Amino acid sequence: MEIKSKLDKSRIYVYFSGEIDEHSANKARATIDNVLENNNFKVVIFDFSNTSFMDSTGIGMLLGRYKKLKKRGVSSYISNPSFSVNKVFQISGIYDVMPKI
Amino acid sequence: MNNKMTIKFDSVSQNEALARNVIASFILPLNPSLSELSDVKTAVSEAVTNAIVHGYPDTVGEVTMVAEIIDSDVHISISDSGVGIDDLNKALEPFFTTKPDDERSGMGFTIIKTFMDDVTVSSRLNFGTTVNMVKSISKVAV
C-alpha cells in the first residue's frame, strides 16, 4: 500500500493505493499519523479510488485515526471506494462517523 | 469440473495476500462475478488474518487452507493449530475484539458471515481453530 497526501487550504486529502490488509496497515499507520500530525487542517478526506482490496483491518485503522482526529476537532470523510471496498465500509457502519462524500 | 487443493503456509502477515490470491486463481474457472470474487477474497483474508494474529499471537505456526469446488460451490477451510478461542459465541459477535488497543475492528467474523453463504467455526482451547465456509457461485449463461 502506498500513501500520498495533498493539503488544500483547510482540507487534507489522504490517498490509499494498493491493498489494505493487516500486513500493509501495520506499516501504513505511522506514515498516515506523521502526515496528520504535521499539518493543520479542519477536514480530512480519505480517498480510496486506487484501493484495489480492503478487509476489516482497514476499518480498525480508520477508526483509530478518527478517534485521534475527533479530539482535535477535525471532521473525517471517505471518498471514492470501489464496489467491494464500499461493501466492507457499509457492513461496518463506519459511514455513521465518517460519511461518504 | 470438481477440483481440490491444499496449501500450508507460515503465520506471517505477508501470507494474507498469498492466501487470497491463491483462492482467487482457484475459483476463476467457475467464472465468478467481480462481486463474488471479492467476497471470497475478503472472507479468506479475514480468516487467515485471524489465524495469524489471534491463533499464533506470540509464535509462528502453520496455517492450512483447503479449498474444494463441488459443482458451482466452493468450500473453503482455514485452520490453525494455535491457542484456540476461549468463548466462541463472544468472538462471533460484531465489534468484539480481544485486542482493542491494536485498533482491531472486531468485524472479521461478521464480514465472513455476510460475504459467504454458509459459515461454521470450531475451536478448541490450545488446539486451534477451523473456519469452514461455502460460497455458491452463480451460473451465468455464456
gemmi code that builds the backbone of each chain (N, CA, C; Angstrom):
import gemmi

chains = {
    "A": [
        ("MET", (0.841, -1.200, 0.000), (0.000, 0.000, 0.000), (0.875, 1.249, 0.000)),
        ("GLU", (0.471, 2.226, -0.776), (1.201, 3.490, -0.835), (0.278, 4.612, -0.354)),
        ("ILE", (0.833, 5.542, 0.420), (0.025, 6.650, 0.951), (0.550, 7.957, 0.371)),
        ("LYS", (-0.369, 8.760, -0.147), (0.013, 10.104, -0.600), (-0.955, 11.080, 0.032)),
        ("SER", (-0.523, 12.340, 0.147), (-1.441, 13.327, 0.724), (-1.310, 14.651, -0.001)),
        ("LYS", (-2.367, 15.448, 0.105), (-2.362, 16.763, -0.546), (-3.111, 17.721, 0.369)),
        ("LEU", (-2.450, 18.810, 0.732), (-3.086, 19.815, 1.598), (-3.683, 20.904, 0.722)),
        ("ASP", (-4.965, 21.198, 0.926), (-5.635, 22.219, 0.132), (-6.362, 23.143, 1.108)),
        ("LYS", (-5.708, 24.231, 1.484), (-6.219, 25.175, 2.493), (-6.546, 24.435, 3.791)),
        ("SER", (-7.832, 24.394, 4.169), (-8.144, 23.762, 5.464), (-8.469, 22.273, 5.336)),
        ("ARG", (-8.270, 21.737, 4.122), (-8.566, 20.312, 3.907), (-7.285, 19.535, 3.608)),
        ("ILE", (-7.258, 18.291, 4.064), (-6.167, 17.416, 3.640), (-6.758, 16.152, 3.026)),
        ("TYR", (-6.193, 15.774, 1.894), (-6.614, 14.550, 1.219), (-5.553, 13.476, 1.462)),
        ("VAL", (-5.997, 12.287, 1.897), (-5.066, 11.174, 2.078), (-5.479, 10.072, 1.102)),
        ("TYR", (-4.566, 9.723, 0.205), (-4.864, 8.750, -0.860), (-4.221, 7.403, -0.541)),
        ("PHE", (-5.052, 6.350, -0.555), (-4.546, 4.995, -0.316), (-4.493, 4.274, -1.656)),
        ("SER", (-3.325, 3.768, -2.043), (-3.328, 2.941, -3.256), (-2.772, 1.554, -2.955)),
        ("GLY", (-3.349, 0.572, -3.651), (-2.941, -0.821, -3.433), (-3.904, -1.550, -2.521)),
        ("GLU", (-3.377, -2.502, -1.753), (-4.217, -3.383, -0.937), (-4.052, -3.054, 0.548)),
        ("ILE", (-5.183, -2.956, 1.254), (-5.136, -2.703, 2.693), (-5.494, -3.992, 3.426)),
        ("ASP", (-4.503, -4.589, 4.068), (-4.768, -5.727, 4.948), (-3.916, -5.560, 6.201)),
        ("GLU", (-3.894, -6.573, 7.049), (-3.187, -6.452, 8.314), (-1.703, -6.205, 8.089)),
        ("HIS", (-1.159, -6.831, 7.049), (0.266, -6.685, 6.730), (0.589, -5.242, 6.331)),
        ("SER", (-0.190, -4.715, 5.375), (0.132, -3.371, 4.866), (-0.290, -2.279, 5.850)),
        ("ALA", (-1.380, -2.508, 6.603), (-1.871, -1.467, 7.524), (-0.875, -1.202, 8.653)),
        ("ASN", (-0.218, -2.252, 9.108), (0.756, -2.063, 10.187), (1.856, -1.098, 9.774)),
        ("LYS", (2.245, -1.174, 8.509), (3.306, -0.287, 8.019), (2.763, 1.111, 7.733)),
        ("ALA", (1.481, 1.185, 7.347), (0.922, 2.460, 6.894), (0.544, 3.408, 8.031)),
        ("ARG", (0.212, 2.853, 9.197), (-0.275, 3.685, 10.308), (0.675, 4.839, 10.630)),
        ("ALA", (1.947, 4.532, 10.755), (2.929, 5.551, 11.142), (3.022, 6.637, 10.074)),
        ("THR", (2.962, 6.219, 8.802), (3.034, 7.184, 7.695), (1.841, 8.136, 7.746)),
        ("ILE", (0.645, 7.569, 7.946), (-0.567, 8.402, 7.981), (-0.503, 9.352, 9.179)),
        ("ASP", (-0.144, 8.821, 10.344), (-0.108, 9.661, 11.544), (0.913, 10.784, 11.402)),
        ("ASN", (2.022, 10.500, 10.751), (3.032, 11.516, 10.506), (2.454, 12.659, 9.664)),
        ("VAL", (1.715, 12.299, 8.623), (1.078, 13.306, 7.758), (0.047, 14.111, 8.550)),
        ("LEU", (-0.777, 13.400, 9.342), (-1.884, 14.061, 10.038), (-1.393, 14.924, 11.199)),
        ("GLU", (-0.306, 14.509, 11.822), (0.186, 15.261, 12.987), (1.004, 16.481, 12.598)),
        ("ASN", (1.517, 16.501, 11.372), (2.407, 17.602, 10.985), (1.772, 18.617, 10.041)),
        ("ASN", (0.445, 18.600, 9.975), (-0.246, 19.582, 9.136), (-1.436, 20.145, 9.896)),
        ("ASN", (-1.837, 21.372, 9.517), (-3.015, 21.986, 10.117), (-4.174, 21.968, 9.133)),
        ("PHE", (-5.323, 21.482, 9.582), (-6.496, 21.384, 8.702), (-7.729, 21.173, 9.560)),
        ("LYS", (-8.879, 21.359, 8.954), (-10.152, 21.174, 9.677), (-10.883, 19.921, 9.199)),
        ("VAL", (-10.529, 19.482, 7.974), (-11.237, 18.361, 7.357), (-10.229, 17.398, 6.747)),
        ("VAL", (-10.461, 16.088, 6.951), (-9.644, 15.063, 6.285), (-10.528, 14.266, 5.350)),
        ("ILE", (-10.054, 14.067, 4.122), (-10.782, 13.210, 3.191), (-9.879, 12.023, 2.839)),
        ("PHE", (-10.326, 10.831, 3.254), (-9.582, 9.609, 2.946), (-10.091, 9.088, 1.606)),
        ("ASP", (-9.195, 9.047, 0.625), (-9.606, 8.711, -0.742), (-9.175, 7.288, -1.111)),
        ("PHE", (-10.157, 6.491, -1.576), (-9.913, 5.067, -1.852), (-10.020, 4.738, -3.335)),
        ("SER", (-9.911, 5.764, -4.200), (-10.108, 5.487, -5.632), (-9.075, 4.504, -6.187)),
        ("ASN", (-7.904, 4.421, -5.583), (-6.889, 3.476, -6.079), (-6.649, 2.309, -5.126)),
        ("THR", (-7.649, 2.030, -4.255), (-7.522, 0.896, -3.328), (-8.173, -0.326, -3.965)),
        ("SER", (-7.361, -1.332, -4.277), (-7.881, -2.495, -5.001), (-8.475, -3.545, -4.067)),
        ("PHE", (-8.070, -3.527, -2.789), (-8.586, -4.516, -1.837), (-8.528, -3.935, -0.435)),
        ("MET", (-9.554, -4.229, 0.362), (-9.504, -3.856, 1.786), (-10.331, -4.848, 2.594)),
        ("ASP", (-9.771, -5.319, 3.705), (-10.575, -6.137, 4.618), (-10.833, -5.333, 5.899)),
        ("SER", (-11.320, -5.989, 6.957), (-11.753, -5.237, 8.139), (-10.589, -4.545, 8.863)),
        ("THR", (-9.359, -4.927, 8.534), (-8.214, -4.212, 9.099), (-8.295, -2.716, 8.763)),
        ("GLY", (-8.788, -2.423, 7.561), (-8.932, -1.032, 7.139), (-9.891, -0.260, 8.030)),
        ("ILE", (-10.942, -0.945, 8.507), (-11.923, -0.314, 9.391), (-11.252, 0.076, 10.717)),
        ("GLY", (-10.505, -0.882, 11.291), (-9.803, -0.622, 12.548), (-8.812, 0.530, 12.401)),
        ("MET", (-8.108, 0.536, 11.271), (-7.112, 1.584, 11.029), (-7.779, 2.968, 10.916)),
        ("LEU", (-8.905, 3.021, 10.184), (-9.595, 4.311, 10.013), (-10.210, 4.796, 11.326)),
        ("LEU", (-10.821, 3.865, 12.080), (-11.432, 4.275, 13.356), (-10.369, 4.772, 14.342)),
        ("GLY", (-9.182, 4.190, 14.278), (-8.071, 4.661, 15.108), (-7.705, 6.104, 14.774)),
        ("ARG", (-7.654, 6.434, 13.468), (-7.368, 7.810, 13.043), (-8.528, 8.741, 13.434)),
        ("TYR", (-9.753, 8.228, 13.258), (-10.955, 9.024, 13.575), (-10.930, 9.498, 15.035)),
        ("LYS", (-10.588, 8.585, 15.954), (-10.582, 8.942, 17.377), (-9.578, 10.054, 17.664)),
        ("LYS", (-8.416, 9.947, 17.061), (-7.386, 10.975, 17.275), (-7.814, 12.312, 16.673)),
        ("LEU", (-8.397, 12.268, 15.481), (-8.766, 13.499, 14.776), (-9.942, 14.201, 15.457)),
        ("LYS", (-10.856, 13.399, 16.007), (-12.029, 13.969, 16.670), (-11.597, 14.835, 17.849)),
        ("LYS", (-10.572, 14.376, 18.578), (-10.066, 15.146, 19.721), (-9.540, 16.507, 19.302)),
        ("ARG", (-9.081, 16.614, 18.053), (-8.565, 17.885, 17.529), (-9.664, 18.705, 16.856)),
        ("GLY", (-10.897, 18.206, 16.870), (-11.999, 18.922, 16.233), (-11.994, 18.823, 14.717)),
        ("VAL", (-11.334, 17.777, 14.195), (-11.249, 17.590, 12.745), (-12.344, 16.622, 12.280)),
        ("SER", (-13.025, 16.954, 11.171), (-14.034, 16.050, 10.602), (-13.375, 15.141, 9.574)),
        ("SER", (-13.801, 13.863, 9.549), (-13.218, 12.900, 8.607), (-14.275, 12.397, 7.636)),
        ("TYR", (-13.862, 12.234, 6.380), (-14.764, 11.735, 5.345), (-14.071, 10.655, 4.515)),
        ("ILE", (-14.910, 9.835, 3.870), (-14.415, 8.766, 2.996), (-14.874, 9.077, 1.576)),
        ("SER", (-13.969, 8.928, 0.614), (-14.419, 9.172, -0.760), (-13.898, 8.108, -1.722)),
        ("ASN", (-14.694, 7.907, -2.780), (-14.349, 7.053, -3.925), (-14.010, 5.584, -3.628)),
        ("PRO", (-14.700, 4.909, -2.685), (-14.397, 3.487, -2.519), (-14.929, 2.686, -3.709)),
        ("SER", (-14.221, 1.617, -4.073), (-14.716, 0.727, -5.123), (-15.933, -0.031, -4.581)),
        ("PHE", (-16.591, -0.778, -5.462), (-17.765, -1.556, -5.060), (-17.443, -2.461, -3.859)),
        ("SER", (-16.325, -3.194, -3.935), (-16.030, -4.160, -2.865), (-15.553, -3.473, -1.585)),
        ("VAL", (-14.784, -2.401, -1.719), (-14.337, -1.672, -0.518), (-15.548, -1.024, 0.161)),
        ("ASN", (-16.459, -0.500, -0.651), (-17.673, 0.123, -0.120), (-18.513, -0.876, 0.679)),
        ("LYS", (-18.533, -2.124, 0.210), (-19.307, -3.168, 0.890), (-18.780, -3.390, 2.318)),
        ("VAL", (-17.469, -3.406, 2.466), (-16.864, -3.584, 3.796), (-17.191, -2.368, 4.680)),
        ("PHE", (-17.110, -1.177, 4.103), (-17.453, 0.038, 4.866), (-18.910, -0.008, 5.329)),
        ("GLN", (-19.798, -0.410, 4.421), (-21.229, -0.412, 4.754), (-21.554, -1.369, 5.892)),
        ("ILE", (-20.983, -2.581, 5.821), (-21.258, -3.584, 6.863), (-20.779, -3.091, 8.225)),
        ("SER", (-19.648, -2.391, 8.207), (-19.041, -1.968, 9.481), (-19.802, -0.816, 10.137)),
        ("GLY", (-20.604, -0.085, 9.347), (-21.306, 1.076, 9.899), (-20.418, 2.302, 10.061)),
        ("ILE", (-19.231, 2.288, 9.457), (-18.285, 3.400, 9.650), (-18.816, 4.723, 9.081)),
        ("TYR", (-19.737, 4.625, 8.094), (-20.259, 5.858, 7.493), (-21.042, 6.716, 8.499)),
        ("ASP", (-21.437, 6.116, 9.630), (-22.130, 6.906, 10.673), (-21.197, 7.971, 11.257)),
        ("VAL", (-19.908, 7.661, 11.336), (-18.971, 8.632, 11.914), (-18.066, 9.276, 10.867)),
        ("MET", (-17.850, 8.570, 9.751), (-17.044, 9.126, 8.664), (-17.877, 9.045, 7.395)),
        ("PRO", (-18.703, 10.055, 7.126), (-19.617, 9.952, 5.989), (-18.880, 9.852, 4.651)),
        ("LYS", (-19.590, 9.231, 3.703), (-19.041, 9.130, 2.339), (-19.406, 10.402, 1.579)),
        ("ILE", (-18.418, 11.010, 0.936), (-18.729, 12.206, 0.136), (-18.309, 11.977, -1.314)),
    ],
    "B": [
        ("MET", (-16.108, -28.663, -13.459), (-15.315, -29.810, -13.028), (-14.916, -29.648, -11.558)),
        ("ASN", (-15.110, -30.695, -10.789), (-14.725, -30.624, -9.384), (-13.203, -30.603, -9.243)),
        ("ASN", (-12.768, -29.978, -8.169), (-11.324, -29.775, -8.005), (-11.042, -29.573, -6.521)),
        ("LYS", (-9.822, -29.891, -6.093), (-9.482, -29.712, -4.689), (-8.028, -29.274, -4.548)),
        ("MET", (-7.741, -28.431, -3.584), (-6.360, -28.012, -3.338), (-6.115, -27.782, -1.855)),
        ("THR", (-4.873, -27.893, -1.457), (-4.461, -27.613, -0.080), (-3.170, -26.821, -0.110)),
        ("ILE", (-3.112, -25.747, 0.665), (-1.804, -25.104, 0.859), (-1.566, -24.904, 2.355)),
        ("LYS", (-0.317, -24.972, 2.713), (0.106, -24.708, 4.090), (1.130, -23.596, 4.045)),
        ("PHE", (1.005, -22.652, 4.967), (1.969, -21.550, 4.970), (2.198, -21.065, 6.395)),
        ("ASP", (3.308, -20.362, 6.594), (3.639, -19.812, 7.909), (2.667, -18.699, 8.289)),
        ("SER", (2.445, -18.539, 9.592), (1.519, -17.494, 10.064), (2.228, -16.141, 10.116)),
        ("VAL", (2.671, -15.686, 8.957), (3.274, -14.350, 8.858), (2.406, -13.511, 7.938)),
        ("SER", (2.354, -12.196, 8.237), (1.300, -11.372, 7.638), (1.400, -11.239, 6.121)),
        ("GLN", (2.598, -11.400, 5.536), (2.626, -11.270, 4.073), (1.886, -12.416, 3.389)),
        ("ASN", (1.591, -13.500, 4.123), (0.858, -14.608, 3.530), (-0.655, -14.351, 3.450)),
        ("GLU", (-1.129, -13.244, 4.020), (-2.543, -12.873, 3.850), (-2.837, -12.638, 2.367)),
        ("ALA", (-1.947, -11.906, 1.703), (-2.127, -11.645, 0.261), (-1.960, -12.946, -0.537)),
        ("LEU", (-1.005, -13.781, -0.126), (-0.797, -15.065, -0.813), (-2.086, -15.884, -0.802)),
        ("ALA", (-2.710, -16.010, 0.391), (-3.907, -16.849, 0.530), (-5.048, -16.329, -0.346)),
        ("ARG", (-5.260, -15.014, -0.354), (-6.407, -14.529, -1.141), (-6.128, -14.566, -2.644)),
        ("ASN", (-4.855, -14.464, -3.041), (-4.555, -14.582, -4.466), (-4.656, -16.038, -4.930)),
        ("VAL", (-4.282, -16.978, -4.067), (-4.412, -18.400, -4.410), (-5.894, -18.766, -4.572)),
        ("ILE", (-6.735, -18.315, -3.633), (-8.154, -18.693, -3.718), (-8.806, -18.050, -4.944)),
        ("ALA", (-8.391, -16.817, -5.266), (-8.942, -16.145, -6.452), (-8.607, -16.939, -7.709)),
        ("SER", (-7.360, -17.397, -7.828), (-6.956, -18.187, -9.002), (-7.707, -19.512, -9.052)),
        ("PHE", (-7.887, -20.117, -7.865), (-8.522, -21.437, -7.797), (-9.971, -21.401, -8.271)),
        ("ILE", (-10.699, -20.330, -7.912), (-12.142, -20.308, -8.260), (-12.411, -19.668, -9.627)),
        ("LEU", (-11.372, -19.138, -10.260), (-11.564, -18.465, -11.549), (-12.274, -19.323, -12.614)),
        ("PRO", (-12.005, -20.639, -12.687), (-12.715, -21.458, -13.684), (-14.238, -21.479, -13.498)),
        ("LEU", (-14.733, -21.104, -12.314), (-16.189, -21.052, -12.102), (-16.794, -19.768, -12.673)),
        ("ASN", (-15.974, -18.911, -13.252), (-16.423, -17.612, -13.776), (-17.196, -16.787, -12.752)),
        ("PRO", (-16.623, -16.554, -11.579), (-17.339, -15.747, -10.589), (-17.487, -14.304, -11.068)),
        ("SER", (-18.538, -13.636, -10.586), (-18.651, -12.202, -10.878), (-17.575, -11.486, -10.055)),
        ("LEU", (-17.316, -10.235, -10.391), (-16.319, -9.473, -9.622), (-16.728, -9.384, -8.159)),
        ("SER", (-18.041, -9.269, -7.931), (-18.554, -9.182, -6.568), (-18.309, -10.491, -5.809)),
        ("GLU", (-18.610, -11.633, -6.462), (-18.378, -12.938, -5.817), (-16.894, -13.153, -5.532)),
        ("LEU", (-16.071, -12.755, -6.498), (-14.628, -12.927, -6.340), (-14.111, -12.112, -5.152)),
        ("SER", (-14.571, -10.867, -5.047), (-14.073, -10.042, -3.936), (-14.654, -10.498, -2.605)),
        ("ASP", (-15.881, -11.037, -2.602), (-16.449, -11.596, -1.363), (-15.573, -12.726, -0.824)),
        ("VAL", (-15.191, -13.644, -1.728), (-14.394, -14.806, -1.309), (-12.999, -14.359, -0.859)),
        ("LYS", (-12.389, -13.453, -1.627), (-11.049, -12.967, -1.251), (-11.078, -12.284, 0.114)),
        ("THR", (-12.126, -11.486, 0.356), (-12.200, -10.754, 1.629), (-12.408, -11.724, 2.787)),
        ("ALA", (-13.307, -12.710, 2.602), (-13.566, -13.685, 3.676), (-12.301, -14.475, 3.998)),
        ("VAL", (-11.560, -14.887, 2.959), (-10.309, -15.631, 3.182), (-9.293, -14.752, 3.909)),
        ("SER", (-9.211, -13.503, 3.501), (-8.269, -12.579, 4.142), (-8.586, -12.431, 5.634)),
        ("GLU", (-9.884, -12.348, 5.952), (-10.301, -12.211, 7.356), (-9.921, -13.455, 8.167)),
        ("ALA", (-10.230, -14.631, 7.612), (-9.981, -15.877, 8.360), (-8.481, -16.116, 8.537)),
        ("VAL", (-7.709, -15.823, 7.493), (-6.255, -16.023, 7.580), (-5.641, -15.014, 8.564)),
        ("THR", (-6.130, -13.779, 8.527), (-5.631, -12.769, 9.476), (-5.930, -13.199, 10.906)),
        ("ASN", (-7.133, -13.735, 11.132), (-7.470, -14.242, 12.477), (-6.482, -15.319, 12.927)),
        ("ALA", (-6.182, -16.261, 12.024), (-5.260, -17.353, 12.368), (-3.881, -16.784, 12.722)),
        ("ILE", (-3.422, -15.818, 11.933), (-2.079, -15.253, 12.135), (-2.015, -14.405, 13.416)),
        ("VAL", (-3.009, -13.523, 13.593), (-2.957, -12.558, 14.702), (-3.399, -13.196, 16.024)),
        ("HIS", (-4.514, -13.958, 15.954), (-5.104, -14.480, 17.191), (-4.716, -15.938, 17.464)),
        ("GLY", (-4.582, -16.743, 16.400), (-4.240, -18.146, 16.592), (-2.823, -18.316, 17.120)),
        ("TYR", (-1.913, -17.536, 16.521), (-0.495, -17.622, 16.922), (-0.007, -16.244, 17.360)),
        ("PRO", (-0.464, -15.765, 18.536), (-0.115, -14.387, 18.927), (1.383, -14.181, 19.158)),
        ("ASP", (2.073, -15.178, 19.646), (3.486, -14.979, 20.003), (4.450, -15.882, 19.252)),
        ("THR", (3.920, -16.733, 18.383), (4.813, -17.667, 17.680), (4.439, -17.695, 16.206)),
        ("VAL", (5.321, -18.261, 15.397), (4.972, -18.510, 14.003), (4.571, -19.977, 13.907)),
        ("GLY", (3.325, -20.204, 13.462), (2.836, -21.571, 13.310), (2.413, -21.809, 11.879)),
        ("GLU", (1.671, -22.889, 11.685), (1.274, -23.253, 10.331), (-0.227, -23.012, 10.133)),
        ("VAL", (-0.558, -22.384, 9.015), (-1.957, -22.171, 8.645), (-2.235, -23.031, 7.415)),
        ("THR", (-3.374, -23.725, 7.419), (-3.734, -24.586, 6.292), (-5.005, -24.074, 5.628)),
        ("MET", (-4.963, -23.960, 4.313), (-6.181, -23.610, 3.577), (-6.495, -24.757, 2.616)),
        ("VAL", (-7.677, -25.332, 2.789), (-8.155, -26.379, 1.885), (-9.337, -25.794, 1.123)),
        ("ALA", (-9.354, -25.959, -0.179), (-10.489, -25.466, -0.954), (-10.942, -26.556, -1.907)),
        ("GLU", (-12.251, -26.657, -2.062), (-12.797, -27.687, -2.941), (-13.951, -27.111, -3.748)),
        ("ILE", (-13.907, -27.357, -5.020), (-15.025, -26.949, -5.880), (-15.895, -28.176, -6.125)),
        ("ILE", (-17.167, -28.066, -5.721), (-18.127, -29.133, -5.968), (-19.276, -28.503, -6.736)),
        ("ASP", (-19.432, -28.899, -7.988), (-20.377, -28.241, -8.902), (-20.080, -26.743, -8.927)),
        ("SER", (-21.045, -25.912, -8.511), (-20.738, -24.475, -8.558), (-20.519, -23.899, -7.160)),
        ("ASP", (-20.272, -24.768, -6.189), (-19.995, -24.298, -4.827), (-18.500, -24.395, -4.541)),
        ("VAL", (-17.997, -23.402, -3.832), (-16.615, -23.510, -3.360), (-16.638, -23.642, -1.840)),
        ("HIS", (-15.999, -24.715, -1.373), (-15.894, -24.987, 0.065), (-14.482, -24.635, 0.494)),
        ("ILE", (-14.354, -23.803, 1.505), (-13.019, -23.378, 1.949), (-12.892, -23.630, 3.446)),
        ("SER", (-11.763, -24.209, 3.823), (-11.494, -24.441, 5.244), (-10.145, -23.812, 5.575)),
        ("ILE", (-10.131, -22.958, 6.587), (-8.880, -22.329, 7.016), (-8.656, -22.705, 8.476)),
        ("SER", (-7.543, -23.364, 8.738), (-7.343, -23.848, 10.099), (-5.942, -23.541, 10.619)),
        ("ASP", (-5.864, -23.409, 11.939), (-4.573, -23.253, 12.603), (-4.528, -24.208, 13.781)),
        ("SER", (-3.332, -24.438, 14.283), (-3.160, -25.274, 15.475), (-2.687, -24.408, 16.632)),
        ("GLY", (-3.276, -23.238, 16.722), (-2.821, -22.251, 17.702), (-3.559, -22.328, 19.023)),
        ("VAL", (-3.765, -21.154, 19.622), (-4.251, -21.099, 21.004), (-5.741, -21.421, 21.144)),
        ("GLY", (-6.491, -21.314, 20.039), (-7.930, -21.572, 20.126), (-8.690, -20.369, 20.683)),
        ("ILE", (-10.021, -20.467, 20.625), (-10.873, -19.357, 21.071), (-11.575, -19.764, 22.359)),
        ("ASP", (-11.427, -18.921, 23.366), (-11.978, -19.211, 24.688), (-13.506, -19.228, 24.659)),
        ("ASP", (-14.101, -18.151, 24.148), (-15.559, -18.023, 24.112), (-15.988, -17.753, 22.674)),
        ("LEU", (-16.371, -18.813, 21.987), (-16.661, -18.705, 20.557), (-17.857, -17.795, 20.277)),
        ("ASN", (-18.910, -17.896, 21.092), (-20.080, -17.044, 20.877), (-19.711, -15.575, 20.949)),
        ("LYS", (-18.876, -15.250, 21.907), (-18.421, -13.865, 22.090), (-17.596, -13.431, 20.865)),
        ("ALA", (-16.711, -14.316, 20.413), (-15.829, -13.985, 19.282), (-16.625, -13.701, 18.013)),
        ("LEU", (-17.797, -14.328, 17.892), (-18.596, -14.153, 16.676), (-19.449, -12.889, 16.713)),
        ("GLU", (-19.516, -12.232, 17.877), (-20.318, -11.009, 17.978), (-19.653, -9.863, 17.217)),
        ("PRO", (-20.471, -9.044, 16.518), (-19.891, -7.875, 15.844), (-19.186, -6.969, 16.851)),
        ("PHE", (-18.089, -6.409, 16.446), (-17.298, -5.429, 17.213), (-16.556, -6.020, 18.408)),
        ("PHE", (-16.716, -7.347, 18.655), (-15.964, -7.918, 19.774), (-14.526, -8.158, 19.340)),
        ("THR", (-13.581, -7.662, 20.117), (-12.174, -7.953, 19.857), (-11.431, -8.130, 21.176)),
        ("THR", (-10.465, -9.049, 21.158), (-9.640, -9.213, 22.353), (-8.450, -8.257, 22.324)),
        ("LYS", (-8.300, -7.538, 21.188), (-7.154, -6.637, 21.044), (-7.590, -5.222, 20.654)),
        ("PRO", (-8.413, -4.550, 21.483), (-8.878, -3.207, 21.103), (-7.740, -2.189, 20.991)),
        ("ASP", (-6.672, -2.405, 21.763), (-5.558, -1.454, 21.725), (-4.776, -1.525, 20.407)),
        ("ASP", (-4.953, -2.618, 19.673), (-4.265, -2.746, 18.387), (-5.108, -2.208, 17.233)),
        ("GLU", (-6.169, -1.452, 17.571), (-7.049, -0.888, 16.543), (-7.686, -1.969, 15.686)),
        ("ARG", (-8.143, -3.043, 16.333), (-8.855, -4.075, 15.577), (-10.352, -3.782, 15.658)),
        ("SER", (-11.032, -3.976, 14.537), (-12.426, -3.544, 14.470), (-13.387, -4.556, 15.089)),
        ("GLY", (-12.989, -5.820, 15.193), (-13.913, -6.843, 15.687), (-14.969, -7.216, 14.665)),
        ("MET", (-14.711, -6.892, 13.396), (-15.709, -7.138, 12.347), (-15.375, -8.334, 11.462)),
        ("GLY", (-14.287, -9.020, 11.746), (-13.831, -10.108, 10.875), (-14.873, -11.186, 10.632)),
        ("PHE", (-15.390, -11.775, 11.703), (-16.375, -12.857, 11.548), (-17.687, -12.339, 10.948)),
        ("THR", (-18.052, -11.097, 11.284), (-19.279, -10.523, 10.711), (-19.151, -10.411, 9.194)),
        ("ILE", (-17.976, -10.001, 8.740), (-17.744, -9.890, 7.292), (-17.753, -11.278, 6.645)),
        ("ILE", (-17.111, -12.238, 7.288), (-17.106, -13.605, 6.736), (-18.552, -14.110, 6.603)),
        ("LYS", (-19.361, -13.909, 7.651), (-20.740, -14.421, 7.630), (-21.593, -13.685, 6.596)),
        ("THR", (-21.300, -12.404, 6.381), (-22.087, -11.633, 5.418), (-21.715, -11.997, 3.979)),
        ("PHE", (-20.424, -12.242, 3.746), (-19.954, -12.431, 2.374), (-20.072, -13.875, 1.883)),
        ("MET", (-20.159, -14.837, 2.828), (-20.217, -16.237, 2.413), (-21.625, -16.772, 2.673)),
        ("ASP", (-21.979, -17.896, 2.016), (-23.341, -18.414, 2.138), (-23.520, -19.281, 3.377)),
        ("ASP", (-22.464, -19.963, 3.767), (-22.573, -20.820, 4.949), (-21.232, -20.794, 5.682)),
        ("VAL", (-21.275, -20.580, 6.989), (-20.029, -20.470, 7.763), (-20.169, -21.244, 9.066)),
        ("THR", (-19.187, -22.081, 9.377), (-19.147, -22.699, 10.712), (-17.728, -22.531, 11.267)),
        ("VAL", (-17.656, -22.247, 12.541), (-16.362, -22.075, 13.195), (-16.273, -23.077, 14.328)),
        ("SER", (-15.188, -23.819, 14.369), (-14.987, -24.701, 15.519), (-13.630, -24.397, 16.131)),
        ("SER", (-13.559, -24.503, 17.442), (-12.313, -24.151, 18.105), (-12.167, -24.930, 19.397)),
        ("ARG", (-10.940, -25.251, 19.727), (-10.664, -25.920, 20.986), (-9.449, -25.248, 21.598)),
        ("LEU", (-9.602, -24.868, 22.863), (-8.533, -24.140, 23.544), (-7.232, -24.933, 23.506)),
        ("ASN", (-6.177, -24.279, 23.110), (-4.821, -24.860, 22.990), (-4.652, -25.869, 21.855)),
        ("PHE", (-5.697, -26.062, 21.052), (-5.581, -26.988, 19.919), (-5.773, -26.298, 18.572)),
        ("GLY", (-6.479, -25.168, 18.582), (-6.608, -24.436, 17.324), (-8.036, -24.172, 16.894)),
        ("THR", (-8.144, -23.532, 15.743), (-9.427, -23.062, 15.241), (-9.550, -23.402, 13.763)),
        ("THR", (-10.771, -23.780, 13.361), (-11.044, -24.025, 11.941), (-12.270, -23.231, 11.516)),
        ("VAL", (-12.145, -22.517, 10.421), (-13.282, -21.805, 9.838), (-13.647, -22.513, 8.544)),
        ("ASN", (-14.870, -23.030, 8.474), (-15.364, -23.649, 7.243), (-16.380, -22.728, 6.602)),
        ("MET", (-16.226, -22.481, 5.326), (-17.181, -21.595, 4.660), (-17.469, -22.056, 3.244)),
        ("VAL", (-18.676, -21.729, 2.794), (-19.124, -22.141, 1.464), (-19.666, -20.927, 0.733)),
        ("LYS", (-19.323, -20.819, -0.549), (-19.904, -19.777, -1.390), (-20.417, -20.425, -2.666)),
        ("SER", (-21.681, -20.174, -2.988), (-22.226, -20.649, -4.250), (-21.956, -19.604, -5.322)),
        ("ILE", (-21.327, -20.023, -6.387), (-21.017, -19.096, -7.477), (-22.141, -19.202, -8.510)),
        ("SER", (-22.721, -18.062, -8.834), (-23.879, -18.069, -9.733), (-23.456, -18.535, -11.125)),
        ("LYS", (-24.346, -19.283, -11.746), (-24.039, -19.743, -13.103), (-24.549, -18.709, -14.095)),
        ("VAL", (-23.645, -18.217, -14.875), (-24.031, -17.222, -15.869), (-24.010, -17.893, -17.241)),
        ("ALA", (-25.107, -17.736, -17.986), (-25.160, -18.324, -19.325), (-24.130, -17.647, -20.222)),
        ("VAL", (-23.383, -18.460, -20.949), (-22.348, -17.889, -21.831), (-22.891, -17.812, -23.250)),
    ],
}
model = gemmi.Model(1)
for chain_id, residues in chains.items():
    chain = gemmi.Chain(chain_id)
    for i, (resn, *xyz) in enumerate(residues, 1):
        res = gemmi.Residue()
        res.name, res.seqid = resn, gemmi.SeqId(i, " ")
        for name, pos in zip(("N", "CA", "C"), xyz):
            atom = gemmi.Atom()
            atom.name, atom.element = name, gemmi.Element(name[0])
            atom.pos, atom.b_iso = gemmi.Position(*pos), 0.0
            res.add_atom(atom)
        chain.add_residue(res)
    model.add_chain(chain)
structure = gemmi.Structure()
structure.add_model(model)
structure.setup_entities()
